[in-house]
Amino acid sequence: MAQDTARQASAAPATPAHALLPLILPALAVGVGASLLLIGVSAAAEQLQHVLWRNLPDALGVGRYSVLWMLVMLTATGVAVGLVVWKVPGHAGPDPATMGLDAPVLPPAVLPGLLLATALMLAGGPSLGPENPLIAVNVALAFWAGRLLVPRMPRGLWPALAEAGTIGALFGTPVAAALVISEALAGRQVRGALWDNVFGPLVAATAGALTTTLVAEPSFDLHLPAFGQPGWDDLLAVLVVASAAALLGMAAVLAFPYVHAAFARLRHPMLALPAGGLVLGLLAAVGGHLTLFKGLDEIGELAADPQRWSAGEFATMAVVKLAALLVAASCGFRGGRIFPAVFVGVAFGLGAHALVDAVHPALGVAAGVLGVLLAVTRQAWVSLFTAAVLVASPAILALLCIGSLTAWLLVTGRPQMQLRPDGTPVR
């Protein structure tokens, strides 16, 4: 079977260079544009976050992260996003519970409301990231602009370029986009060599990643203690932590359709979103302010001083953050699930280290992130890549590959954290 596949691949005609060269300029434009949109939305949301969570409570004499302020702000964010979903043309796009990284091409009229709802969500504190809505916006912009400006290009090219450019911009490297594209192509009948098919998207991803790196200088390395030569105890640790983290993530995945159905019974965004915001405020009161927002800045704070929290406190933050992700994704907030899932994995892994000192903190974090992301995203390569870049330790890679196999056996074939329009889970 493998020999037949290899023969077919070798027999596939290679795409000549003159057919690939016209892709370069459109791919560069889409990648740079995707990155600039990400940077612009993130910067606007950050400025609004400073006003809402620093300037305003300071002016009112209220604690920035007091229970009262977290309840008020998260409920108010639900009201604000609910108004956008209710009144703005396009209603901020389709139900976010049905959205994944492979976004449909939305009508242009939907995009302003979707961007506004995303910025309000990022600033207000719900536990979601910007990836899903920004991919959807960039896909639509690239598709409609590409059809207008370069009509001779294939229509299916523009969504692929936009998705790759956005993923490259989000992670600051084209590797993540290449892995997502390769995984997507594995389930399709494609013509030609793999690199011919990924050439344009990889150019877009590189342009997006370089633009983000040059402008925003992102870093995912948590600067945890260096991991040395792996031993048998490390092999046991990665198997246990990755599998336990995957089971924790699957608990949220299995609950997703039921929580979504509960909020759907409210039948109106001005009921579901404020109710969701109130629940998120109550969860933040339990887990603390580090369980707010998308989670990237917060994982840096966790990793900077892991001795500050006990195993029980790490476990509480992991469970609360996962519950907050579940609620925010179910009640209608526009956002993605990757970055808050990373926080869950980091807290879980540091909790494992706090509970069993023999679990190296870098290994615990990488295994925890790997397990949770496998359950939540079902993107194996991206999960492995994200876990590896957080700890920047080549010695952990072999252990993570082994841990990914056992964790994958726990999640494959089971429901995903994405719903069909009828509310049933995608498998």
C-alpha positions in Angstrom: 0.0 0.0 0.0 2.7 2.4 1.0 4.8 1.4 -2.1 1.8 2.1 -4.4 1.3 5.5 -2.8 5.0 6.3 -3.2 4.9 5.2 -6.9 1.8 7.4 -7.5 3.5 10.4 -5.8 6.7 9.9 -7.9 4.7 9.5 -11.1 2.7 12.7 -10.5 3.9 15.4 -12.9 5.8 18.2 -11.2 4.4 21.7 -11.7 6.8 23.8 -13.8 8.4 26.9 -12.2 6.6 29.3 -14.5 3.3 28.1 -13.2 4.3 28.8 -9.6 5.9 32.2 -10.1 2.6 34.1 -10.6 1.6 33.0 -7.1 4.3 34.8 -5.3 3.1 38.4 -5.4 -0.6 37.6 -4.5 0.7 35.3 -1.7 3.0 38.0 -0.4 0.2 40.6 -0.4 -2.3 38.3 1.3 0.3 37.3 4.0 1.3 40.8 4.8 -2.4 42.0 4.8 -3.4 39.1 7.1 -0.6 40.0 9.6 -1.4 43.7 9.6 -5.1 43.0 10.3 -4.1 40.8 13.2 -1.7 43.4 14.6 -4.3 46.2 14.2 -7.1 44.3 15.9 -4.8 43.1 18.7 -3.5 46.6 19.2 -6.9 48.2 19.3 -8.2 45.5 21.7 -5.1 46.0 24.0 -5.7 49.7 24.2 -9.4 49.2 25.0 -8.4 46.5 27.6 -6.1 49.1 29.4 -9.0 51.5 29.5 -11.5 48.9 30.8 -9.3 47.1 33.2 -6.9 49.8 34.4 -8.0 53.4 33.8 -11.7 53.0 34.5 -11.5 51.0 37.7 -8.7 53.3 39.0 -10.8 56.3 38.3 -13.8 54.7 40.1 -11.6 53.6 43.0 -12.5 49.9 42.4 -9.9 47.1 42.5 -8.8 46.3 38.9 -9.5 42.6 39.4 -11.9 42.6 42.3 -14.8 40.2 42.1 -17.2 43.0 41.6 -15.3 44.5 38.7 -14.8 41.1 37.0 -18.5 40.4 37.2 -19.4 43.9 35.9 -16.9 43.9 33.1 -17.6 40.4 31.8 -21.4 40.9 31.9 -21.0 44.3 30.2 -18.8 42.6 27.5 -21.6 40.2 27.0 -24.1 43.1 26.6 -21.8 44.9 24.1 -21.1 41.9 22.0 -24.8 40.9 22.2 -25.7 44.3 20.7 -23.3 43.8 17.9 -24.6 40.4 17.1 -28.2 41.6 17.3 -28.1 45.0 15.5 -25.0 45.2 13.3 -25.6 44.0 9.7 -24.4 40.5 9.2 -24.9 39.7 12.9 -21.1 39.1 13.4 -21.1 36.0 11.2 -22.4 32.5 11.8 -22.6 30.8 15.2 -18.9 30.6 16.4 -19.5 27.1 17.8 -19.7 25.9 14.1 -16.5 27.6 13.0 -13.1 26.1 12.8 -9.8 27.1 11.2 -11.2 26.3 7.7 -13.5 29.3 7.5 -16.2 29.7 4.8 -16.2 32.8 2.6 -18.4 35.3 4.3 -20.2 38.2 2.6 -18.3 41.5 2.9 -21.2 43.0 4.9 -20.6 40.6 7.8 -16.9 41.5 8.3 -17.2 44.9 10.2 -19.5 43.4 12.8 -17.3 40.3 13.2 -14.2 42.4 13.7 -16.0 44.7 16.2 -17.3 41.7 18.2 -13.8 40.1 18.2 -12.1 43.3 19.4 -14.7 43.7 22.2 -14.3 40.1 23.3 -10.5 40.3 23.4 -10.6 43.5 25.5 -13.4 42.4 27.8 -11.9 39.3 29.2 -13.7 36.1 27.8 -11.4 33.1 27.4 -11.1 33.0 23.6 -8.4 33.8 21.2 -8.5 35.8 17.9 -7.7 33.0 15.5 -11.1 31.8 14.2 -12.7 35.1 13.5 -9.5 36.7 12.0 -9.0 33.7 9.7 -12.7 34.1 8.6 -12.2 37.9 7.9 -8.9 37.4 6.1 -10.4 34.6 4.0 -13.3 36.8 2.9 -11.2 39.9 2.3 -8.7 37.9 0.2 -11.4 36.1 -1.8 -13.4 39.2 -2.7 -10.4 41.4 -3.3 -8.6 38.7 -5.3 -11.6 38.0 -7.5 -11.8 41.8 -8.3 -8.1 42.5 -8.8 -6.8 39.2 -10.2 -9.8 37.4 -11.7 -7.6 35.0 -13.6 -6.4 33.3 -10.4 -8.3 30.2 -9.3 -11.1 31.1 -6.8 -10.0 28.4 -4.4 -6.5 29.8 -4.1 -7.5 32.9 -2.1 -8.9 31.2 1.0 -5.9 28.9 1.2 -3.5 31.9 1.0 -5.5 33.8 3.7 -5.7 30.9 6.1 -2.0 30.2 5.8 -1.0 33.8 6.1 -3.2 34.3 9.2 -1.8 31.2 10.9 1.7 32.2 10.1 1.0 35.6 11.5 -0.6 34.2 14.7 2.3 32.0 15.5 5.1 34.2 14.2 6.4 31.3 12.0 5.3 29.7 8.7 5.9 26.2 10.2 2.6 26.1 11.9 0.8 27.0 8.7 2.8 24.4 6.7 1.7 21.7 9.2 -1.9 22.7 9.1 -1.9 22.7 5.2 -0.1 19.3 5.0 -2.6 17.8 7.5 -5.5 19.1 5.4 -4.0 17.9 2.2 -3.5 14.4 3.6 -7.3 13.8 3.5 -7.8 15.0 -0.1 -7.0 13.9 -3.6 -4.4 16.4 -4.8 -2.6 16.6 -8.1 1.2 17.1 -8.3 3.9 17.1 -5.6 3.1 18.2 -2.1 5.4 21.2 -2.3 3.8 22.4 -5.5 0.5 22.4 -3.6 1.8 24.2 -0.5 4.1 26.7 -2.4 1.6 29.6 -2.5 0.2 29.2 1.0 3.8 28.8 2.4 4.8 32.1 0.8 1.7 33.7 2.4 2.5 32.2 5.7 6.1 33.3 5.5 5.1 36.9 4.7 2.6 36.9 7.5 5.1 35.5 10.0 7.8 37.9 9.0 5.5 40.9 9.2 4.3 40.0 12.7 7.9 39.3 13.8 9.2 42.6 12.5 6.4 44.7 13.8 5.2 43.0 17.0 8.2 40.8 18.0 6.2 37.9 19.4 7.7 35.2 21.5 6.2 31.9 22.7 9.2 30.6 24.7 8.3 30.5 28.4 11.9 30.4 29.5 11.4 27.5 31.7 14.5 25.6 33.2 16.4 23.7 30.5 15.5 20.1 30.0 18.5 17.8 29.9 19.0 14.2 28.8 15.7 12.3 28.9 15.3 9.3 31.2 12.9 6.5 31.8 11.0 8.5 34.4 10.6 11.3 31.8 9.0 8.8 29.4 6.5 7.8 32.1 5.8 11.4 32.9 5.0 12.4 29.4 2.7 9.5 28.9 0.8 10.1 32.1 0.6 13.9 31.8 -0.3 14.1 28.1 -3.0 11.4 28.5 -4.5 13.0 31.6 -4.5 16.4 29.9 -6.2 14.9 26.9 -8.9 13.4 29.1 -9.4 16.7 30.8 -9.8 18.4 27.4 -12.2 15.7 26.3 -14.4 16.4 29.3 -15.0 19.9 27.9 -15.4 18.6 24.3 -18.1 16.1 25.4 -19.9 18.8 27.4 -19.8 21.3 24.5 -23.0 20.4 22.7 -25.0 20.4 25.9 -23.7 23.7 27.2 -24.3 25.2 23.7 -27.8 23.9 23.7 -28.5 25.4 27.1 -27.5 28.9 25.9 -29.3 28.4 22.6 -32.6 27.9 24.6 -32.3 31.6 25.5 -33.0 32.3 21.8 -31.6 35.8 21.7 -28.0 37.2 21.7 -29.0 39.9 24.3 -29.9 37.1 26.7 -27.3 34.4 25.9 -24.2 36.6 25.7 -24.9 38.7 28.9 -25.7 35.4 30.7 -22.5 33.9 29.4 -20.6 37.0 30.6 -22.1 36.7 34.0 -21.1 33.0 34.3 -17.6 33.9 33.1 -17.4 36.6 35.8 -18.3 34.0 38.5 -15.7 31.6 37.1 -13.1 34.4 37.2 -14.0 35.0 40.9 -13.1 31.3 41.5 -10.0 31.1 39.3 -8.6 34.6 39.7 -7.7 37.2 37.1 -5.1 35.0 35.4 -8.0 32.9 34.0 -9.3 35.9 32.0 -8.5 36.9 28.4 -7.0 34.7 25.7 -4.2 33.5 28.0 -0.9 34.2 26.2 0.3 36.9 28.6 -1.0 35.0 31.5 1.0 31.8 30.8 4.1 34.0 30.8 3.2 35.1 34.4 2.6 31.5 35.4 5.9 30.3 34.0 7.9 33.2 35.4 7.4 32.0 39.0 5.9 28.5 39.2 6.7 28.1 42.9 4.2 30.9 43.7 1.2 28.5 43.3 0.5 25.0 44.7 -0.6 22.0 42.8 -4.2 22.6 43.9 -4.1 26.2 42.7 -2.7 25.2 39.3 -5.5 22.5 39.1 -8.1 25.1 39.9 -6.9 27.5 37.3 -6.8 24.7 34.7 -10.3 23.6 35.4 -11.7 27.1 35.6 -10.0 28.2 32.4 -11.3 25.2 30.6 -14.8 25.9 31.9 -14.5 29.5 30.8 -13.4 28.4 27.4 -16.4 26.1 27.2 -18.9 28.8 28.2 -17.4 31.5 26.0 -17.4 29.3 23.0 -21.0 28.1 23.7 -22.8 31.4 24.4 -21.8 33.3 21.3 -18.6 35.2 21.9 -16.6 35.4 18.7 -13.2 33.8 19.1 -11.0 30.7 18.8 -10.1 28.0 21.2 -6.4 27.4 20.7 -4.8 30.0 22.9 -7.0 29.5 26.0 -6.5 25.7 25.6 -2.7 26.5 25.8 -3.2 28.2 29.1 -5.1 25.1 30.4 -2.2 22.9 29.3 0.4 25.1 30.9 -1.5 25.3 34.2 -2.0 21.5 34.1 1.6 20.8 33.4 2.9 23.1 36.1 0.4 21.5 38.5 1.9 18.1 37.6 5.4 19.4 38.5 4.1 21.0 41.7 2.5 17.6 42.7 5.4 15.4 41.6 8.7 17.2 41.8 10.3 14.5 39.5 8.2 15.9 36.6 10.4 18.5 35.0 8.5 21.8 34.6 9.3 22.1 30.9 8.2 18.5 30.2 5.1 18.9 32.3 4.1 22.1 30.4 4.8 20.6 26.9 2.9 17.4 27.7 0.0 19.2 29.2 -0.4 21.6 26.2 0.0 18.7 23.8 -2.8 16.7 25.5 -5.3 19.5 25.9 -4.7 20.8 22.3 -5.1 17.3 20.8 -8.5 17.1 22.5 -9.7 20.6 21.8 -8.4 21.2 18.2 -7.8 17.6 16.9 -4.9 19.2 15.0 -2.1 16.8 15.8 0.8 18.6 14.1 -0.2 22.0 15.5 -0.6 20.5 18.9 2.9 19.0 18.8 4.4 22.2 17.3 2.9 24.5 19.9 3.9 22.2 22.8 7.5 22.2 21.5 7.9 25.9 20.9 6.7 26.8 24.3 9.7 25.1 25.9 12.3 25.5 23.1 14.0 22.2 24.0 14.9 19.8 21.2 15.5 17.0 23.7 11.7 16.9 24.5 10.6 16.3 20.9 11.1 12.6 20.9 9.2 12.3 24.2 6.4 14.5 22.9 6.0 12.3 19.8 5.6 9.3 22.0 3.1 11.1 24.3 1.1 12.3 21.3 0.5 8.7 20.2 -1.1 7.7 23.5 -3.1 10.9 23.8 -4.3 10.5 20.2 -5.7 7.1 21.0 -7.9 8.8 23.6 -9.3 11.5 21.3 -9.4 10.0 17.8 -12.9 9.1 16.5 -14.6 11.0 19.3 -16.7 14.2 19.0 -14.8 17.4 18.2 -15.2 20.8 19.9 -17.0 22.1 16.8 -20.7 21.8 16.0 -22.7 21.4 12.8 -25.5 24.0 12.2 -28.0 21.5 13.7 -26.1 21.4 17.0 -24.6 17.9 16.6 -20.8 17.6 17.2 -18.4 17.2 14.3 -16.5 13.9 14.3 
